[in-house]
Amino acid sequence: MIGADKLVARCLAGTQRFLKVATLVAAGAVSLAPAHAGNIDEFQESFDSVFGTEQRAPRTFSNDFERRLAGVAEASQGRIGVAAVDLSTGRTVDVLGSQRFPMASTSKVAIAATFLDGVDKGKWSLSSEYPLMIPVASAPFSSAVAPVRPGAYMSARQLLELMITRSNNYATDALLKVVGGPAAVNAWVRRAGIEDWHIDHDIATLVRDDGAINPAKVVDKRDSATPLAMVELLTGIYQGKWLTPSSRSVLMGAMGRCVTGRNRIRAGLPSGVTVSHKTGSLNNTSSDIGFIETADGRAYAVAIYVTGQGSRPAREARIASIARTLYEGYLADAGSYRRTASAR
């Protein structure tokens, strides 16, 4: 049983925490905006961020690789989520891999895969033409879906190239409309057997309403995924689980030509290493997901989500540092495996 003095102390601590949250609510630091009033989970997570009850970093590590990764991905300046898998051995490492992070434009990989799956099934073709979806000015949260207007027509192949290589939002919303909107992408992801992955808005709405929640302190489950879920998606794409070889080649090729995020994963790796990736950026969050392939044929699927850190350049530097740690950790793993095998 708990002694009376300890019980009183716990009650006092709980009261102080309640008063702290009440004060923050009154001051607007923790609030339920009208658009979020029905989401009890989000409100609870706001409480959690104040109380510090959410796990911010792993507490135990099985080896030096995981310890180094946790050190470079420590969350004192904002939440950081990482997951990676060696596509040859299945060796997986993560930091907050089961916690939700804003996908931002990294969701475009799944949108592209959903469209390409439709191509494989004969629903549409890469030569079909569709209009860009261009946002019409509107106030944040003034409507459930941000208004857009049709722009110039382009082939689906051109739209997909713009969406992945340059993260063009107008092209993304064009293909998102073709496949049937966020619900259709979520359905494709579910059919692939992936959980903890969900988009709720088109890109025009996501960008217009960005900034209401600080992702460094609050977990918002909308338009989010866990790093482990994203790595599962990447692994399936790489292994050709859901797309024909030609459609897989289209997506992987576009990720290999990505020109955004030069200071992210790519910046942390030596020359001779190939990176095929997709970046994401929103308020106080930067991310990069994709594949790291070495000259000797090793490949890793990687998902890195960084919030806070004070500035976008600081977030990008952290992504580069994490990518380097993953690369060196897997390289050391491979060397250890070769030494063990040769000793047998």
C-alpha positions in Angstrom: 0.0 0.0 0.0 1.0 3.6 -0.5 1.8 5.5 2.6 -0.4 8.5 3.6 2.5 11.0 3.0 3.2 9.6 -0.4 -0.5 9.6 -1.3 -0.8 13.2 -0.3 2.3 14.1 -2.3 0.9 12.4 -5.4 -2.4 14.2 -5.0 -0.6 17.6 -4.7 1.5 16.8 -7.7 -1.6 15.9 -9.7 -3.3 19.1 -8.6 -0.3 21.2 -9.6 -0.3 19.5 -13.1 -4.0 20.1 -13.5 -3.5 23.8 -12.6 -0.6 24.1 -15.0 -2.7 22.7 -17.9 -5.6 24.9 -16.9 -3.4 28.0 -16.9 -2.0 27.0 -20.3 -5.5 26.5 -21.7 -6.5 29.9 -20.4 -3.4 31.5 -22.0 -4.0 29.7 -25.3 -0.8 27.5 -25.1 -2.9 24.4 -25.0 -6.3 24.8 -26.7 -9.0 23.2 -28.8 -9.5 25.2 -31.9 -13.1 25.0 -33.3 -11.8 22.8 -36.2 -10.4 20.3 -33.7 -13.0 20.4 -30.9 -14.3 16.9 -31.7 -10.9 15.2 -31.5 -10.5 14.0 -27.9 -7.2 12.2 -28.8 -5.6 15.4 -29.9 -6.6 17.2 -26.7 -5.3 14.3 -24.6 -2.0 14.4 -26.5 -1.8 18.2 -25.7 -2.0 17.2 -22.1 0.6 14.6 -22.6 3.0 17.0 -24.1 2.7 19.3 -21.0 2.9 16.4 -18.5 5.9 14.8 -20.3 4.2 11.4 -20.3 4.9 10.7 -23.9 8.1 8.8 -24.6 10.6 11.2 -26.2 13.5 8.8 -26.8 14.4 5.1 -26.3 15.3 4.2 -22.8 17.2 1.0 -23.6 19.6 0.2 -26.4 20.7 -3.3 -27.5 24.0 -2.2 -29.2 26.3 0.7 -30.1 24.5 1.4 -33.4 21.2 2.1 -31.6 22.9 4.1 -28.9 24.6 6.4 -31.5 21.4 6.8 -33.4 19.4 7.7 -30.3 22.1 10.2 -29.4 22.0 12.0 -32.8 18.2 11.9 -32.8 17.7 13.1 -29.2 14.6 15.2 -28.8 15.5 18.0 -26.4 14.8 20.6 -29.1 11.8 18.9 -30.7 10.5 15.4 -31.5 12.6 13.4 -33.9 11.4 10.1 -35.5 13.6 7.7 -37.4 13.2 4.3 -38.9 15.5 2.3 -41.2 15.8 -1.2 -42.6 18.6 -3.0 -44.3 16.7 -4.3 -47.4 19.0 -7.4 -47.6 19.0 -8.6 -44.0 15.9 -7.0 -42.6 17.9 -5.4 -39.8 15.7 -2.6 -38.5 16.5 0.3 -36.2 14.3 3.2 -35.0 14.0 6.1 -32.7 10.4 6.9 -31.8 9.5 4.7 -34.7 6.0 4.1 -33.5 5.1 7.7 -32.8 3.1 9.8 -35.4 4.8 12.6 -37.3 3.4 15.0 -39.9 4.1 13.5 -43.4 3.9 16.7 -45.3 5.0 16.0 -48.8 6.4 12.5 -48.0 2.8 11.3 -48.5 3.2 11.9 -52.2 5.0 8.6 -52.5 1.8 6.8 -51.6 -0.3 9.0 -53.8 2.0 8.2 -56.7 1.9 4.5 -55.9 -1.9 4.6 -55.8 -2.1 6.2 -59.2 0.5 3.7 -60.7 -1.5 0.8 -59.2 -4.5 2.2 -61.2 -2.3 2.3 -64.3 -1.4 -1.4 -63.8 -5.1 -2.2 -63.5 -6.0 -0.3 -66.7 -8.0 2.4 -65.0 -5.9 5.2 -66.6 -2.6 5.6 -68.3 0.6 7.7 -68.0 -0.2 9.4 -71.3 -3.7 10.5 -70.1 -3.9 14.3 -69.5 -5.3 16.1 -66.5 -5.3 19.7 -65.3 -3.1 21.1 -62.6 -5.2 22.0 -59.5 -4.3 25.6 -58.6 -5.4 27.0 -55.2 -7.9 29.9 -55.1 -7.2 32.4 -52.2 -9.2 31.6 -49.1 -8.8 32.2 -45.4 -7.4 29.4 -43.2 -10.1 27.0 -41.9 -12.7 28.9 -43.9 -13.9 25.7 -45.5 -13.4 22.0 -45.1 -11.5 21.8 -48.4 -9.5 24.7 -49.9 -10.9 25.9 -53.2 -8.9 25.2 -56.3 -9.3 25.8 -60.1 -8.1 23.8 -63.0 -4.9 24.9 -64.7 -2.9 23.7 -67.7 -3.3 20.1 -68.8 -0.3 17.8 -68.5 0.2 14.1 -69.0 0.1 11.9 -65.9 3.7 11.1 -66.5 4.6 14.8 -66.4 2.4 15.4 -63.3 4.0 12.5 -61.5 7.5 13.7 -62.3 6.7 17.2 -61.0 5.1 15.8 -57.9 8.1 13.7 -56.9 11.1 15.5 -58.3 10.0 19.0 -57.4 7.3 18.4 -54.9 4.8 20.4 -57.0 1.6 20.6 -55.0 -0.6 21.5 -58.1 0.5 18.3 -59.8 -0.1 16.3 -56.7 -3.6 17.5 -56.2 -4.3 16.7 -59.9 -3.4 13.1 -59.5 -5.0 12.9 -56.0 -8.3 14.0 -57.6 -7.9 11.3 -60.4 -7.5 8.5 -57.9 -10.4 9.6 -55.7 -8.9 11.8 -53.1 -7.3 11.0 -49.7 -9.8 8.2 -49.0 -8.7 6.3 -52.0 -5.0 6.6 -51.0 -5.8 5.5 -47.5 -7.7 2.5 -48.9 -4.7 1.5 -51.0 -2.3 1.8 -48.1 -4.7 -0.4 -46.0 -4.9 -3.0 -48.7 -1.1 -3.0 -48.6 -1.4 -4.0 -45.0 0.2 -0.8 -43.6 -1.2 0.7 -40.4 -0.4 4.0 -38.6 -0.5 5.9 -41.9 -3.3 8.3 -42.9 -3.9 11.4 -44.9 -6.9 13.6 -44.4 -6.6 16.5 -46.8 -5.5 17.4 -50.2 -2.3 19.4 -50.4 -4.0 22.8 -51.1 -5.9 22.4 -47.8 -3.0 21.1 -45.9 -0.8 24.1 -46.9 -3.6 26.6 -46.4 -4.3 25.5 -42.8 -0.7 24.8 -41.8 0.6 26.2 -38.6 -2.3 25.7 -36.2 -0.4 23.0 -34.2 3.3 22.9 -33.2 4.4 19.4 -34.2 7.5 19.6 -31.9 5.2 19.5 -28.9 1.9 18.0 -30.0 1.2 14.7 -31.8 -1.5 15.4 -34.4 -2.7 12.1 -36.0 -4.1 13.8 -39.1 -2.0 13.6 -42.2 0.6 11.6 -40.3 2.5 8.4 -40.2 4.9 6.6 -38.0 8.5 6.3 -39.3 8.1 2.5 -39.1 4.9 2.6 -41.3 6.7 4.7 -43.8 9.6 2.4 -44.0 7.2 -0.5 -44.5 5.7 1.3 -47.4 9.1 2.0 -48.9 10.2 -1.6 -48.4 7.2 -2.9 -50.3 7.8 -0.5 -53.2 11.4 -1.5 -53.4 10.6 -5.2 -53.3 7.9 -4.8 -56.0 5.1 -6.1 -53.8 2.3 -3.8 -55.2 3.4 -2.4 -58.5 4.5 -4.0 -61.8 8.2 -3.7 -62.7 7.4 -0.8 -65.1 5.4 1.2 -62.6 8.0 0.5 -59.9 10.6 1.8 -62.3 8.6 5.0 -62.9 8.3 5.8 -59.2 11.8 4.8 -58.2 13.2 6.7 -61.2 11.4 9.9 -60.2 12.6 9.5 -56.6 16.2 9.2 -58.0 15.8 12.5 -59.8 14.4 14.4 -56.8 16.0 17.9 -56.7 14.6 19.0 -53.3 16.3 18.5 -50.0 19.9 18.8 -51.1 20.9 19.5 -47.5 19.0 16.5 -46.0 19.8 12.8 -46.5 22.0 13.3 -49.5 24.2 15.9 -47.7 25.1 13.3 -45.0 26.5 10.7 -47.3 29.8 10.2 -49.1 30.2 10.3 -52.9 29.3 7.1 -54.7 26.2 6.5 -52.6 22.9 6.8 -54.5 19.9 8.4 -52.9 16.3 8.1 -54.2 14.0 10.1 -51.9 11.1 12.4 -51.3 11.2 15.4 -48.9 8.5 17.0 -46.8 8.2 20.4 -45.2 5.6 22.2 -43.1 5.4 24.5 -40.1 8.3 23.6 -37.8 8.9 20.2 -39.4 11.2 18.8 -42.1 11.5 15.3 -43.3 13.1 13.0 -45.9 12.3 9.4 -46.8 13.7 7.1 -49.4 16.5 4.7 -50.3 20.2 4.7 -49.7 22.1 2.4 -52.1 25.9 1.8 -51.9 28.2 1.1 -54.8 28.6 -2.5 -53.7 24.9 -3.2 -53.9 23.6 -2.7 -50.3 20.4 -0.8 -49.9 18.5 0.7 -47.0 15.0 2.2 -46.7 15.0 5.2 -44.5 12.4 7.6 -43.0 13.5 10.6 -41.0 11.1 13.2 -39.4 12.5 16.1 -37.5 10.5 18.8 -35.7 11.7 21.9 -33.8 15.5 22.4 -33.7 15.1 26.2 -34.0 15.2 26.6 -37.8 14.8 24.8 -41.1 18.6 24.7 -41.7 19.0 23.2 -38.3 16.4 20.5 -39.0 18.1 19.7 -42.3 21.5 19.4 -40.7 20.0 17.0 -38.1 18.5 14.9 -41.0 21.9 14.8 -42.7 23.6 13.8 -39.4 21.0 11.0 -38.8 21.5 9.7 -42.4 25.3 9.6 -41.9 24.8 7.7 -38.6 22.5 5.2 -40.3 24.9 4.7 -43.2 27.9 4.2 -40.9 26.0 2.0 -38.5 24.8 -0.4 -41.2 28.3 -0.4 -42.8 29.8 -1.4 -39.4 27.1 -4.1 -39.1 28.1 -5.5 -42.5 31.7 -5.5 -41.6 31.0 -7.4 -38.4 28.9 -9.9 -40.3 31.7 -10.5 -42.8 34.3 -11.0 -39.9 32.0 -13.4 -38.1 31.3 -15.4 -41.3 35.0 -15.7 -42.2 35.8 -17.0 -38.7 33.5 -20.0 -39.1 
